[in-house]
Amino acid sequence: MDWASVLTHLEGEVVAAEQNIAHGRHEEIASWGRRTEDWVPPSSLGPLPDDLRERAARLLQHQLAVAEELVERIMQSQRQRDLAARMSYAPSRPTAAFIDRAL
């Protein structure tokens, strides 16, 4: 395994996350939000070669943009869930009652 293949793998994960967001795949989006482990590069790789630094920087910017979109989607979902909860437990609105009798 080398740095180029590691970056290719990470780029694929970011593109997959971006596609999940674009296609509204809620379960996949939620699973990204539940990730708790930070990525740590394998120690056997050594330092990132200079010729891959620009690619790695672009990847990082792409990851941050997708992460920001994930956060926005999660917050939007929470707002919708909160609104739905308030609507379902709100007191019922008064309704008109009509009495059918001859005048």
C-alpha positions as CSV (number, residue, x, y, z in Angstrom):
1,M,0.0,0.0,0.0
2,D,1.3,3.4,-0.9
3,W,0.1,7.0,-0.4
4,A,-1.4,7.3,-3.9
5,S,-3.7,4.3,-3.3
6,V,-4.6,5.5,0.2
7,L,-5.6,8.9,-1.3
8,T,-7.6,7.1,-4.1
9,H,-9.5,5.1,-1.5
10,L,-10.3,8.2,0.6
11,E,-11.4,10.1,-2.5
12,G,-13.7,7.2,-3.3
13,E,-15.2,7.4,0.2
14,V,-15.8,11.2,-0.2
15,V,-17.5,10.7,-3.6
16,A,-19.7,7.9,-2.2
17,A,-20.7,10.2,0.7
18,E,-21.5,13.0,-1.7
19,Q,-23.6,10.7,-3.8
20,N,-25.5,9.5,-0.7
21,I,-26.3,13.0,0.1
22,A,-27.4,13.9,-3.5
23,H,-29.7,10.9,-3.7
24,G,-31.2,11.2,-0.2
25,R,-30.0,7.9,1.1
26,H,-30.9,8.6,4.6
27,E,-29.5,5.4,6.2
28,E,-26.1,5.8,4.6
29,I,-26.1,9.5,5.6
30,A,-27.0,8.6,9.2
31,S,-24.2,6.0,9.3
32,W,-21.7,8.7,8.3
33,G,-23.0,10.8,11.1
34,R,-22.4,8.0,13.6
35,R,-18.8,7.4,12.8
36,T,-16.7,7.9,15.9
37,E,-13.2,6.8,14.8
38,D,-10.8,9.3,13.3
39,W,-8.8,8.2,10.3
40,V,-5.2,7.6,11.1
41,P,-2.8,6.9,8.3
42,P,-1.0,3.6,8.4
43,S,2.4,4.1,10.1
44,S,4.1,1.9,7.5
45,L,3.6,4.6,4.8
46,G,5.9,7.2,6.2
47,P,5.5,10.9,5.5
48,L,3.3,12.1,2.6
49,P,5.5,12.7,-0.5
50,D,5.8,16.2,-1.7
51,D,4.3,15.4,-5.1
52,L,1.0,14.3,-3.4
53,R,0.6,17.2,-1.0
54,E,-1.5,19.3,-3.4
55,R,-3.8,16.3,-4.1
56,A,-4.1,15.6,-0.3
57,A,-5.0,19.3,0.3
58,R,-7.7,19.2,-2.4
59,L,-9.0,15.9,-0.8
60,L,-9.1,17.6,2.6
61,Q,-11.1,20.5,1.3
62,H,-13.5,18.1,-0.4
63,Q,-13.9,16.2,2.8
64,L,-14.6,19.3,4.8
65,A,-17.2,20.5,2.2
66,V,-19.0,17.1,2.3
67,A,-18.8,17.1,6.1
68,E,-20.4,20.5,6.2
69,E,-23.2,19.3,4.0
70,L,-23.7,16.3,6.2
71,V,-24.0,18.5,9.3
72,E,-26.5,20.7,7.4
73,R,-28.6,17.7,6.4
74,I,-28.6,16.3,10.0
75,M,-29.7,19.7,11.4
76,Q,-32.4,20.0,8.8
77,S,-33.7,16.5,9.7
78,Q,-33.7,17.4,13.4
79,R,-35.7,20.6,12.7
80,Q,-38.2,18.7,10.6
81,R,-38.5,16.0,13.3
82,D,-39.0,18.6,16.0
83,L,-41.7,20.4,13.9
84,A,-43.5,17.1,13.3
85,A,-43.4,16.3,17.0
86,R,-44.9,19.7,17.9
87,M,-47.6,19.3,15.3
88,S,-48.6,15.8,16.4
89,Y,-48.9,16.8,20.1
90,A,-50.4,20.2,19.6
91,P,-53.9,20.7,21.0
92,S,-56.5,20.0,18.3
93,R,-57.9,23.0,16.5
94,P,-61.5,23.9,17.1
95,T,-63.8,22.5,14.5
96,A,-67.2,23.7,13.4
97,A,-70.3,21.8,14.6
98,F,-73.5,21.9,12.6
99,I,-76.9,20.8,14.0
100,D,-79.4,19.6,11.6
101,R,-82.9,20.6,12.6
102,A,-85.9,22.1,10.9
103,L,-86.6,25.8,11.4
